[in-house]
């Protein structure tokens, strides 16, 4: 059995090496490194895949969130509701723009922000909601969109971990993650489900005016060269990354299927262990399993992680310290709602290896190791 990786980017590359190498060398030969045809073609192809009207490439996922917020013309002190149980970038951009984060709780099983928590947190100063499609599945968007419409709030979907996931509405219609709100924002960081060979990101919208505004902001606030209508930023997806992403986009559904196969294997082997809760799959959303995150109910997490490490199995904790408890947010302008679920999850979640290249023997070895540790844990924690 080959060594187990938390994420196997090299194995994925080797399967499409010829396609990738040719695409990259074609860009090098063209000398069109910035705002070239590869970037424009990728935007079109990703828009077609998502069934979104517009896709705007940018430098990274954090920029995508910041640019989307900038396009809404929010004022310092305006409130943006978002979960605390997510990566720092979601709230980081709120603070950078002198807006006020309002941190709300998540569902204890799906780990995504709840509509109930959002509605409870709305104040006269609330202007936007950033639901995070965490670990690979959509937040419950239908009621979130209804709440947003009721209170005239913008919705920016953070879909950095869930590109390709699909949400089904009560009328039977469905939409891809990132295409339901005013904006969708994603990251193409190499370990993402659709990952570049460096940094990259994109913004999605179905609004023609917001599309124009975002494109202008991302390119120094200019509609045409040297004429700057607004204060913008320099955030562009370079042509080499776009070329890589064009190739990998063709395989994205195949990648999601491979991740689901691994998740199904984990579920089958681990679902009946009382000290473990396997990931809850929403009835309204497909899951693309950016992470496969367990919740440990009776195990000591550090000991569990050390056992995995000793057996050559990498793991990680997403996230050991939620944003509202981060030192960097001690002086930030924010409001904290009831975050009891978030503070419980930070102590009990752990993610197993999840990527497109996991083999049956690796999955069997991982699940055997987890099962054996769980048996020992029961014997120690529940003496007869």
N, C-alpha and C positions, 0 to 999 in steps of 0.2 A: 504493500500500500504506500502510495506517495504521501509526503508530509501534508498535513491538513493546514490550509490557510484560512484566515478569517475572511479574506477577500482574495480571489485568485485572478488578478488582472492579467498576468502573463499567460496563464492557460487560456483565457478568453481571447487574448490577442493572437496567440499562435494558431487558433482555428480560422482566423480571418486575415492572417498576416499578408498574404499576397494582395488582397483588396486594399488593405490599409496602406501598405507600402506604396502601392501605385498611386493612390489618392494623394498621399502626402508629397510624393515626388512630383506629381503633376502641378501641385500648388507652387512648389519651389521653382519649377520650370516656368511657371507663368509670371512669377514676380508680383502677383496680385495678393499681397499678404494681408491687407486691411480693406474691409468693405468690398471685397472682390466677389466674383460670381459664385464661388462656393458658398459663401455666407448667405447670399440671396436665395440660392437654390435650397439650402438647408432650411431657411425660414419657411419657404413655400412648402417643402415636403413635410416638415413638422406640423405646419398648419393643416395640411391635408390629413395627416395621421390623426390629429386631435379633433378634426372637424371644427377648427377655430378660424375666425376670419383673419386674424393677424397674429404673427409671431415676430417678436423683435429680439434679435440676439444681443447679448451684452457680455461684459467681462466675467461675471460670476453671479452666483445666486443671491449674495448679499446686496450687490448693486441692483439686481432685479427688484428686490423688495424696496430698496430706497427710492429708486426711480419711480416705481408705481406710487409710492406715498407722495413723492414730490409732484406728480401729475395731478393729484387731487387738490392741490392748493390749500392744504391744511395750515392752520396757524399755530404758533407756539402755545402749548397748554391744551390743545385739542386732545381728546382721549381716543386711544385705539385699544380695543379689547383683543387680547390674545392669550393663549395658554402659557403657563410658566414651564410646563413639562415639554420642552422642546430645545432645539439648539439655540445658542445665544443670538445668532444673526437675526432671528425674527424680531426680538425686542431691541437689539442693538441699533437698528436703523431708526426705530421710533425715538430713542434717546438722542441719537445724532441730529435729528431734525427738530429737537426741542419740543417734541410731542410727549404726551403722558401715557405710559403703558398702564393698562388695567389688566392685571393678571387674574385669570379665572381657572377653574378646575376642569379636570378631564374625567371621562368615563373610566371606572376601575377595570373594565374588561377590554375595551377597544383602545384605550389610552388616548383617544381623540377628544377634543373640546366638546362639551355638551351644549345644546341650544338653551337648556334651562339656566346654566351658569352664565351664558352670554346675556340673556334677557334680564336676569337679575342685576347684572353689573351696569346696565345702561343708565346714563345720567344725561342732563341737558348738554353736557360738553362732549358726549360721545359722537364721533364722526366716522369711525371705520371699525371693521372687524377683520382680524387676520386669523382665520381657522387654519390649523396645520394638519395636513393629511399624513399623520405620523406612522412611521414604520412600513408604510406601503398600502394603506387603505384610506378611503375618503372619510372625512368627518361627516356627520349627518347633515348634509347640505340643504335639503328641502326646507326644514324648519328654520335653519339659519338664514336662508334667503328670505323667507317670509318675515322673520324678525327684522332683517335689514330693510326690507321694503316698508314695513310698518313704521319704522323709526327714521327712515330716509338716511340710511347708513351705507357707505361704500363697503364692498367686500373684496379683499385681496386674498386669494388662496395661496398658501405656501405649499407647493406640491413638489418640493425638492426630493422627497422620499417616495413619491407615489405616481410618477409619470407613467401613463398607460392604464392606471386603475380607472374603473368605470363605475359611476353612481347611477342607480335606477330610482326614478321618481315614482310617486304613487300612481301616476297615470300610465305607467309602463314605459315612458320615454327614458333615455339614458344619455349621460354626457360624461366625457372624459374629465379626470381630475384637472383642475386649472382652467376649465372653460365655462364654469357656472357663475362665477362672480364678475365683478367689474374687471378684475385682473387675475391672472394666474402667474405665479413666479416659480421658476425652477432653477436648479443648479446642475451643472454638468461636471462637477468635481469627479475625478477619476473613479472613485468607488461607488458613485451613484448607479442606478439601474441603466441609465443612459449616460455614460461617462466619457468625457474627453480624455486627451492625453496631457491635460493641464487644466487650468481654470476656464470656466465658461458658464454662461447662464442665459436665460431667456425670459421674456415677459409675453403672456398671451392676453389678447382682448378681442371681443367682438364689437367693440365700439370704435367707429371710424375716427372720431375726434380724439379719443384717448390714444389711439394708435399714433396719430400725427404728433400729439404732444409728447408721448414717450420717446419717439424717434428723435425729436428735437432735443429733449433733455439729455438723452444718452450721447448726443453728439455735440457737446459744448453749447447747447441751447440755440443751435442754428438750423434754419430751414435751408439756407443756401450758404455756401462757403463765405466766411468772414462777415456774415450778417447774423448777429446773435440776439434773438428776440427775448430770451429768458436766460437766467443763470442756470447753466446745466452742468454736466459732468462729462468726463471722458471714459466711456464704458462700452467697449466694442468686442464682439466675438471675432477672433482672428480667423483667417481663412484656413489655416492648417487644422485648427480645432473643428471648424465647420466641416471640413472634408472628412475627418475621422468620424464625426457625429453622423454624417450622411450615410456612411457605411454601417455604423452600429444601429442606426434607426431601422434599417431593413431587418435587423435581427431582434428588435426589441420585444416583440410578442413571443418569439422563441425563447428569449432570456426569461421572460415572465413565466413561461411554461416550465422551464427548468427550475426556477425558484419555487414554484408551486409544487413541483414534484418532490423537492427536498422538504418543503414544509409538510406535505402530506405524509412523508415518511416519518418525520419527527412526531407529528400528531399521532400517528398510529402506534408508535412505540412508547410515547410518553404520556398520552392522554389519561391513563388510568393510575398514574402515580399521584397519591394524595398530597404530597408535599410540593407539587408543581402544578401551575396552571399554564396550559399551552395558550398561544394567542387566540383571542376571540375574533372570529371572522364576522364582520358586519353582514346582516341580511340584505343591506341596501348597496353594498359596494363590493366589487371584486378586490382582491388583494394581490399586490405584486411583490410582497415580501422583500422590501429593502433590508429589513432586519427580521430575524425570528427571535422574538423576545419572550422569554419565560418570566413568570412571576413565581418566586419562591415563597411558599406558604409556611413551611416549617424548617427549612434548611438555613444554615448559617452561610451567607453568600460568599464571604471571603474564603471559607474552607472549601466550599464547592468550586470556586474559581481556581483555588490552588490545586485541587485534585485534577481538574481538567488540564491545567498547565503541566502538571507532573506527568500526565498521560499524553502530552503532545497535542492537546486540543486548545486552540486559542479561543478567547471569549472577550466580551467587552460589556461595559455598563453604559447604556444610553437612557438616562442621564443621572449621574450620581448626585448632582447638586442642581436643583431647578433654578431658573433665572432669578426668581425673587429672593433667593438666599445667596446669590453670588455677591462677592465683595464689591465688584464693580457697580452693582446696583444699590449699594447702601445709601448713596446720596442722589440717586437718580429720581426724577420726578415720576413716581408711579403710585398706583393704588393696588392693594392686595385684597382680593376677595377670599372667601373660604377656599383654602388650598389643601385640605386634609387628605384627599386622595393623592394629589401630587406628592405630598410629603411622605405618604406611605409607599408609593411606587418607587421613590428614589432609593429606598432601602432594600427593595425586594426584586427589582427587575435585573435580568442579565440576558445577553444575546449570544446565541450559539453561532457557529460559522454559517453564513448564508451567501451563496453566490452561484453562478451558472455552471461551475465546473465540479461541483461535489459529486463523488461517485457513490455507488451503492455500498461498497466496502467501507468507505469513510463514514457514511451516514450510519451504518450498522455499528461501527466502532464507537462513534460518538454516543449513540443512544444506549449502547451496552454500558459504557462508562457512566453515563448519567444514571441509568437504572441501578447499577451496582452501588453507586454512592448513595442513592436514595434508600436502598435497603439497609445500608449501614447506618444511615441517619435515623431511620425508624427505630432500629434496635437500640441506638444510643438514647434517643429523645423519648422513647416510649417503652421503658423497661416493663417486662411482664412480672 
